[in-house]
Amino acid sequence: MKPAEQSPAAPELSPLQSLDHWEEDILERYPDPESIAQGKETTEYRNYEDPKRETVKEFYRLNHTYQTYDFVQEKRADYLRFNKKKMPVWAAFDFLNELVDDSDPDTDLDQLQHLLQTSEAIRADGHPDWMVLAGLMHDMGKVLCLFGEPQWAVVGDTFPVGCAHSDKIVYPEFFAANPDAADERYNTRYGVYEANCGLDNVTMSWGHDEYVYHMMKPYLPEPALYMLRYHSFYAQHREHAYDHLMSAHDQEMFKWVNLFNPYDLYSKNPTPPNWNELRGYYEQLVKKYLPEELMF
């Protein structure tokens, strides 16, 4: 039964309890990309052959050169302790207002505006509020730049490290300069992994996706966590380049990643949302699910 059909006297369900009530309906309502994109054809998005922003290609040269297995392990050990700073969510958004993603060929809006475009597109299609919150929070991990991390270690498409780089990743030619490409431990199809070992056992390139996933892990249901953790893993959810590492559970959960992705990608348009009109709703949404302050 959809929440709208419940009796007013019915008790409110927690996000985890209510998930089964939503799942069948949500996954039958995949969004129409053309209805999300405004003023731009969907074929114009993710144009890496002729990116309109000069930063994009240089960003990926640096990213593909320096995202090694050892580098990622070092960053995970450092940042996943969440001992850098404690602050309210809204203070983190204030920082994101100053950040423009150098890897993104589709928008030069600040990050809060992009997050609001994503979450508002999700809300407009009637999805549950935990998914709206996932839309709002999905790029929160870009606060890593606040701690001095270069953008090539924070944003951009993600991919497994510790195994061969797929030629389905954007600008795969830049991996030739990555030391792992010449390391026999890491340059085979499976590398340090086993067939269909599951993504929980796979180390992804370091960045905001992994960081925000761990940050939100105590607060959101598993489908939302998959959306956060793999929303930049285009080589898989668009190209299926890493099916050989995916478990059956991963394949099932990627239905949620595929549901989320059009809202992230196609909601980018030049018109910024009106924060003054939206502020009340999002302040209440954050208060419902998250503590007053988060550890970063």
C-alpha positions in Angstrom: 0.0 0.0 0.0 1.3 3.4 -0.9 1.7 5.9 2.1 -0.9 8.2 0.5 -3.4 5.4 0.8 -2.9 4.7 4.4 -5.4 5.7 7.0 -4.5 9.0 8.8 -4.4 6.9 12.0 -1.8 4.5 10.7 1.6 4.8 12.6 4.4 6.4 10.7 7.0 3.8 9.5 10.7 4.3 9.8 12.7 4.5 6.5 13.8 0.8 6.9 10.4 -0.4 7.9 8.6 1.4 5.1 11.1 0.3 2.4 9.1 -2.8 1.4 6.0 -0.7 1.1 7.7 1.4 -1.5 10.0 -0.9 -3.4 7.7 -2.5 -5.9 6.1 0.8 -6.8 9.3 2.9 -7.0 11.1 0.5 -9.3 8.2 0.4 -11.7 8.4 4.2 -12.1 11.8 4.8 -13.7 12.0 8.5 -14.7 11.8 9.8 -18.2 15.1 11.5 -18.8 13.6 13.8 -21.4 11.2 15.1 -18.8 14.0 15.9 -16.3 16.4 17.6 -18.8 15.4 21.2 -19.4 16.5 23.2 -22.4 19.0 20.5 -23.4 18.9 17.2 -25.2 19.9 14.2 -23.1 22.5 13.3 -25.8 24.3 16.5 -25.0 25.2 15.3 -21.4 28.5 13.7 -20.6 30.2 14.9 -23.8 33.8 14.1 -23.1 34.9 14.2 -26.7 34.3 17.9 -26.8 33.8 19.1 -23.2 32.8 22.8 -23.0 34.9 23.3 -19.9 38.7 23.3 -20.3 39.2 21.8 -16.8 37.6 18.5 -17.6 40.3 16.7 -19.6 43.2 17.8 -17.4 41.2 16.7 -14.3 40.9 13.2 -15.7 44.6 13.1 -16.6 45.5 13.7 -13.0 42.8 11.5 -11.6 43.8 8.5 -13.8 47.5 9.0 -13.1 47.4 9.2 -9.3 44.4 7.1 -8.2 46.4 4.0 -7.3 45.4 1.1 -5.0 47.9 2.2 -2.3 46.8 5.9 -2.6 43.1 4.8 -2.0 44.0 2.7 1.0 45.9 5.6 2.5 43.0 8.0 2.1 40.4 5.5 3.4 42.6 5.0 6.6 42.8 8.7 7.1 39.3 10.1 6.2 37.0 7.2 7.3 37.9 7.9 10.9 35.7 11.0 10.6 37.8 12.9 13.1 38.6 16.1 11.1 35.7 18.4 12.0 32.2 18.4 13.6 29.7 20.8 12.0 26.0 21.1 11.1 24.9 19.9 7.6 24.1 23.5 6.7 27.7 24.7 7.4 28.9 22.0 5.0 26.5 23.3 2.4 27.9 26.8 2.9 31.3 25.5 1.9 29.8 23.6 -1.1 28.4 27.0 -2.3 32.0 28.0 -3.1 32.8 24.8 -5.1 32.5 24.2 -8.8 33.3 20.6 -9.9 36.2 20.7 -12.4 35.3 17.2 -13.7 31.7 18.0 -14.8 31.2 18.9 -18.4 27.5 19.7 -17.9 27.3 22.5 -15.3 29.2 25.2 -13.7 26.6 25.9 -11.0 27.8 25.6 -7.4 27.2 22.3 -5.7 24.2 23.2 -3.5 22.3 24.4 -6.6 23.0 21.0 -8.3 22.0 19.1 -5.2 18.7 21.0 -5.0 18.0 20.4 -8.7 18.6 16.6 -8.1 16.5 16.4 -5.0 13.7 18.5 -6.4 13.5 16.3 -9.5 13.2 13.3 -7.3 10.5 14.9 -5.1 8.5 16.1 -8.1 8.2 12.4 -9.2 6.7 11.4 -5.8 9.6 9.3 -4.5 9.9 8.8 -0.7 11.6 11.4 1.3 14.7 9.2 2.1 15.4 9.2 -1.6 14.9 13.0 -1.8 17.5 13.2 1.1 19.8 11.0 -0.9 19.5 13.5 -3.8 20.3 16.3 -1.4 23.3 14.6 0.2 24.8 12.7 -2.7 27.6 15.2 -3.3 28.1 16.2 0.3 31.4 14.2 0.3 32.9 17.0 -1.8 33.6 18.7 1.5 36.9 16.7 1.2 38.1 19.8 -0.7 37.7 21.6 2.6 40.5 19.6 4.0 42.9 20.5 1.2 42.3 17.5 -1.1 42.7 18.3 -4.8 39.6 17.8 -6.9 41.1 14.8 -8.7 41.0 13.0 -5.4 37.4 14.0 -4.7 35.2 14.2 -7.8 34.8 12.6 -11.2 33.8 9.1 -12.3 34.8 6.3 -10.0 36.2 2.9 -10.9 37.7 -0.1 -9.1 41.4 0.0 -8.2 43.5 -3.2 -7.6 42.5 -4.7 -11.0 42.8 -3.8 -14.7 41.3 -0.5 -15.7 38.4 -0.9 -18.1 38.5 0.9 -21.5 34.9 1.9 -20.7 36.1 4.5 -18.2 36.2 8.1 -19.6 39.7 8.9 -21.0 41.1 5.4 -20.5 44.3 6.4 -22.3 45.4 8.4 -19.2 45.8 5.2 -17.2 49.0 4.4 -19.1 50.7 6.8 -16.6 49.2 5.1 -13.5 51.8 2.9 -11.8 49.2 0.1 -11.2 48.9 -0.4 -14.9 52.4 -1.9 -14.9 52.1 -3.8 -11.7 51.2 -7.4 -12.2 49.4 -7.5 -8.9 46.9 -5.0 -10.1 46.7 -5.1 -13.9 44.8 -8.3 -14.6 41.1 -8.7 -15.0 40.5 -9.7 -11.4 43.7 -8.3 -9.8 43.5 -8.7 -6.0 39.8 -9.8 -6.3 37.9 -13.0 -7.1 35.1 -13.5 -9.6 31.8 -12.1 -8.5 33.2 -11.3 -5.0 30.8 -8.4 -4.5 31.4 -4.7 -4.5 31.7 -4.6 -0.7 35.0 -6.5 -1.2 36.2 -4.2 -4.0 38.1 -1.0 -3.4 36.9 1.9 -5.5 38.9 5.0 -6.5 38.9 7.5 -3.7 36.4 10.4 -3.7 33.2 11.9 -2.4 31.0 8.8 -3.2 32.8 6.5 -0.8 33.1 9.2 1.8 29.5 10.2 1.9 28.4 6.6 1.8 30.2 5.9 5.1 29.0 9.2 6.5 25.3 8.4 5.8 25.5 4.7 6.6 23.9 5.0 10.1 21.0 7.0 8.8 19.6 5.8 5.4 18.3 2.5 4.0 20.4 0.3 1.8 19.0 1.5 -1.6 19.9 5.1 -0.7 23.4 4.0 0.3 23.9 2.2 -3.0 22.8 5.4 -4.7 25.4 7.4 -2.8 28.2 5.0 -3.1 28.0 4.2 -6.8 26.3 7.2 -8.4 29.6 8.1 -10.2 30.4 4.5 -11.2 29.4 5.1 -14.8 31.6 2.3 -16.1 29.3 -0.1 -14.4 25.8 1.3 -14.3 26.0 2.6 -17.9 28.6 0.3 -19.5 28.4 -2.9 -17.3 32.1 -3.1 -17.5 32.6 -4.8 -14.1 29.8 -7.5 -14.0 32.6 -10.0 -13.3 33.1 -8.4 -9.9 29.4 -7.9 -9.0 27.5 -10.2 -6.8 23.9 -11.1 -7.3 23.0 -8.7 -4.5 24.9 -5.9 -6.2 23.0 -6.6 -9.5 19.7 -6.4 -7.6 20.6 -3.2 -5.7 21.9 -1.5 -8.9 18.3 -1.1 -9.9 18.2 1.7 -7.3 21.4 3.2 -8.7 19.9 3.2 -12.2 16.8 4.8 -10.8 18.8 7.5 -9.2 21.2 8.3 -12.0 18.9 10.2 -14.4 18.0 12.6 -11.6 21.6 13.3 -10.9 22.7 13.7 -14.5 19.7 15.2 -16.3 18.5 17.7 -13.7 21.5 19.9 -14.4 20.3 23.0 -16.1 21.2 26.7 -16.0 18.3 27.8 -13.9 19.2 27.7 -10.1 16.5 26.6 -7.6 14.9 29.2 -5.3 16.5 28.4 -2.0 14.3 30.8 -0.1 11.2 28.9 -1.2 12.7 25.5 -0.6 14.5 26.1 2.7 11.7 25.2 5.1 11.1 21.8 3.5 14.7 20.8 3.4 15.5 21.9 6.9 12.7 19.7 8.2 13.8 16.8 6.0 17.4 17.0 7.3 16.1 17.2 10.9 14.0 14.1 10.4 16.9 11.8 9.4 20.1 13.3 10.6 21.7 14.6 13.8 22.2 18.3 14.4 25.9 17.9 13.6 27.9 15.4 11.6 31.4 14.3 11.9 33.6 15.0 8.9 
